[in-house]
Each structure stands twice: as structure tokens, then as C-alpha cells.
Amino acid sequence: MQLDRITIDPSVMNGQPCIRGMRLTVRRVLEALTVYLTWDELIAEYPDLEKEDIRQALELAAHNLDDEVIVLGAA
């Protein structure tokens, strides 16, 4: 797993994983993906964001959920 665009710096956003040292957290990118229908719309809203940034944010999220069991309520 290569996440060279994800940075963690205690002095930026309280050490949350960010995109390339910007004040844009991985969490914010993931949340924004629920609002914007396409990556291009998301990039239009955040012009400094690149497609590889989004891909790596998704990869980080997937990796962190890899072994976690999430119990959901009955449907």
C-alpha cells in the first residue's frame, strides 16, 4: 500500500491524516464523496485535490476497516 499523498503532522489539523500536508483531512474528503456525485464535482469544489488524492483517501479508509467488524442494527 503506497500512501505518499497522505500526511500526518501533529501541527496540522491536530495530527489527523491529511491530503499532501494541506488542511484537508482524509475524513473530509470521504464525507464530501457522499455529497458530490462524481470525483470531478468534488475536485471542482476543492481545486487543489487530485484524483490520486481521492483514491489514496479511499485506500486508507478501506485498509483501516479491513479487520474491523461493524455490527449494524436489524434491517
C-alpha positions in Angstrom: 0.0 0.0 0.0 1.5 3.3 -1.1 0.0 6.3 0.5 2.6 9.0 -0.4 -0.2 11.7 -0.6 -1.5 11.1 2.9 0.4 13.0 5.6 0.2 13.1 9.4 1.6 16.1 11.2 0.7 16.9 14.8 0.8 20.7 13.9 -1.7 20.3 11.0 -5.4 19.5 11.8 -4.4 18.0 15.2 -2.5 15.2 13.5 -5.4 13.8 11.5 -4.5 12.2 8.2 -4.5 15.0 5.6 -4.0 15.3 1.8 -0.5 16.3 1.0 0.0 18.4 4.1 -3.0 20.6 3.3 -5.6 21.5 5.8 -7.9 19.0 4.0 -8.4 15.8 6.0 -8.9 12.4 4.6 -12.1 12.3 6.6 -13.4 15.5 4.9 -12.7 14.0 1.5 -14.6 10.9 2.4 -17.5 12.9 3.8 -17.5 15.0 0.6 -17.8 11.9 -1.5 -21.2 11.4 0.0 -22.3 14.8 -1.3 -20.7 15.1 -4.7 -21.9 12.6 -7.3 -18.6 12.4 -9.2 -14.9 12.9 -8.4 -14.9 15.7 -10.9 -17.6 17.6 -8.9 -15.5 17.1 -5.8 -12.4 18.4 -7.5 -14.4 21.4 -8.7 -15.2 22.2 -5.1 -11.7 21.5 -3.9 -9.5 22.6 -6.9 -6.2 21.6 -5.2 -7.5 18.0 -4.8 -6.4 15.5 -7.4 -7.9 12.1 -8.4 -4.9 10.2 -6.9 -5.6 12.0 -3.6 -9.2 10.7 -3.6 -8.0 7.2 -4.5 -5.5 7.2 -1.6 -8.1 8.5 0.8 -10.4 5.6 -0.1 -7.5 3.1 0.1 -6.6 4.4 3.6 -10.2 4.1 4.7 -10.5 0.6 3.3 -7.3 -0.5 4.9 -8.5 0.8 8.3 -11.7 -1.2 8.0 -10.0 -4.4 6.8 -10.3 -6.4 10.0 -13.0 -4.4 11.9 -16.4 -6.0 12.4 -19.1 -3.4 12.4 -22.4 -4.5 14.0 -25.4 -2.9 12.3 -28.9 -2.8 13.6 -31.6 -5.2 12.2 -32.9 -4.0 8.8 
